[in-house]
């Protein structure tokens, strides 16, 4: 009889251990960056403030291509010597970090 009661206690004890397991929830967060579409414009369409800021920040830089989005932010592909870079500016010539 003692063995029957002891095995019942052990069986119930092991079942209660599994009942105490807490579910682990993992919060997945995704970051979505929506980039504005840029359309190509001619170098003449770039405002003078942007051109002045470009020559001030990068003396001797040559504007290869210019793009603009609906927020009037400019994406400028430039070359200085043999190096090429892409910089971003708003309509007032302030540099943007993208």
Secondary structure, 3 states (H helix, E strand, C coil): CHHHHHHHHHHHHHHHHHHCCCCCCCCCCCCCCCCCCCEEECHHHCCHHHHHHHHHHCCCCEEEEEEECCCCCEEEEEEECCEEEEEEECCCCCECCC
